[in-house]
Amino acid sequence: MGGFTTWSTFSLDAYSLWERGEQAAAIGYVLGSLVLSFTVFAVVVVAARRFG
């Protein structure tokens, strides 16, 4: 359930920025969120393999 509400909030935030005419901010928010989440995921996988 947490993943659904998190995705809903993320989507609403991005859409709200876009709707307000802040397209650059919306794109930056989406790309930044994706890059950060993949980066953290990669760090966790490396740490788990190294220390796990």
Backbone bond lengths (Angstrom), bond angles and torsions (degrees), N, CA, C in turn:
res aa  C-N    CA-C-N  psi(-1)  N-CA   C-N-CA  omega(-1)  CA-C   N-CA-C  phi
1 M - - - 1.451 - - 1.527 111.68 -
2 G 1.324 116.12 -36.92 1.468 119.45 -179.55 1.516 112.46 -61.77
3 G 1.342 116.12 -38.91 1.458 119.72 178.70 1.515 112.08 -63.77
4 F 1.312 116.69 -37.42 1.464 120.63 179.41 1.521 110.49 -65.78
5 T 1.319 117.29 -46.54 1.464 119.25 -177.45 1.521 110.61 -70.19
6 T 1.338 117.71 -33.99 1.462 120.31 177.27 1.522 109.95 -65.36
7 W 1.317 117.09 -44.52 1.468 120.96 178.71 1.532 110.35 -64.08
8 S 1.313 116.69 -39.44 1.463 120.33 178.80 1.524 110.94 -62.81
9 T 1.317 116.84 -43.29 1.458 121.18 179.39 1.521 110.52 -65.18
10 F 1.320 116.47 -44.92 1.466 121.38 177.87 1.530 110.41 -57.84
11 S 1.311 116.48 -47.69 1.466 121.52 -179.34 1.518 111.45 -63.04
12 L 1.320 116.47 -43.88 1.464 120.41 179.90 1.524 111.10 -63.97
13 D 1.318 117.22 -42.45 1.465 120.10 178.88 1.523 111.15 -61.63
14 A 1.332 116.31 -46.54 1.464 120.12 179.97 1.530 110.91 -62.95
15 Y 1.315 116.04 -43.99 1.466 120.07 -179.87 1.534 111.01 -64.78
16 S 1.313 116.07 -41.26 1.471 119.86 -179.83 1.520 111.28 -62.09
17 L 1.323 116.74 -42.64 1.465 119.56 176.50 1.522 110.67 -60.89
18 W 1.321 116.16 -46.19 1.469 120.69 -179.61 1.529 110.85 -61.47
19 E 1.311 116.01 -44.71 1.465 121.15 -177.75 1.528 112.18 -64.06
20 R 1.330 116.84 -32.30 1.471 121.36 178.82 1.523 112.12 -79.01
21 G 1.324 116.87 1.33 1.452 120.30 178.42 1.512 113.14 88.05
22 E 1.307 117.35 12.43 1.460 121.76 -179.82 1.539 109.34 -101.28
23 Q 1.341 114.25 62.95 1.452 119.84 -175.76 1.530 112.07 -61.89
24 A 1.321 117.33 -42.23 1.467 119.86 -179.74 1.522 110.52 -61.82
25 A 1.318 117.26 -41.60 1.461 120.97 178.79 1.528 110.70 -66.18
26 A 1.324 116.86 -39.65 1.466 120.72 179.35 1.530 110.68 -63.98
27 I 1.316 116.73 -45.60 1.456 120.63 179.20 1.527 110.40 -64.98
28 G 1.328 116.63 -42.85 1.460 120.67 177.52 1.513 112.03 -61.99
29 Y 1.317 116.42 -39.84 1.462 121.52 178.79 1.528 111.19 -63.65
30 V 1.320 116.26 -46.09 1.470 120.50 -179.51 1.528 110.55 -66.34
31 L 1.328 116.94 -50.25 1.461 119.79 -178.84 1.522 111.62 -64.49
32 G 1.332 116.75 -43.05 1.462 120.68 179.15 1.515 111.71 -61.85
33 S 1.311 116.82 -41.78 1.465 121.03 179.45 1.520 111.13 -64.51
34 L 1.329 116.26 -43.15 1.461 120.02 179.89 1.524 111.50 -66.43
35 V 1.322 116.62 -46.51 1.465 120.15 -179.58 1.526 110.31 -62.18
36 L 1.326 116.75 -45.13 1.466 120.06 -179.85 1.526 111.22 -63.34
37 S 1.327 117.18 -43.32 1.461 119.22 -177.97 1.526 111.45 -66.64
38 F 1.339 118.06 -40.12 1.466 120.32 177.64 1.531 111.15 -68.04
39 T 1.318 116.77 -36.34 1.460 120.63 178.14 1.519 111.16 -64.50
40 V 1.316 116.82 -47.00 1.461 120.59 178.57 1.526 110.01 -63.03
41 F 1.316 117.48 -41.68 1.459 121.06 177.92 1.532 110.85 -58.93
42 A 1.322 116.73 -45.82 1.456 120.83 -179.56 1.526 111.15 -63.13
43 V 1.316 117.37 -41.26 1.464 121.22 178.56 1.525 110.37 -62.54
44 V 1.316 116.56 -42.87 1.466 120.55 179.65 1.528 111.30 -65.25
45 V 1.320 117.38 -42.19 1.465 120.49 178.69 1.529 110.54 -62.51
46 V 1.317 116.86 -45.24 1.473 120.29 178.87 1.521 110.22 -62.21
47 A 1.325 117.13 -45.12 1.467 120.76 -180.00 1.533 111.23 -63.51
48 A 1.305 116.88 -40.49 1.469 120.79 -179.88 1.529 110.40 -65.26
49 R 1.307 116.74 -39.72 1.468 119.81 179.93 1.536 111.18 -70.84
50 R 1.297 115.62 -35.50 1.451 119.68 -177.76 1.528 112.28 -76.94
51 F 1.332 117.03 -42.63 1.466 121.43 -173.31 1.519 113.65 -106.36
52 G 1.324 117.07 -7.03 1.455 120.07 -174.04 1.473 116.93 -93.54
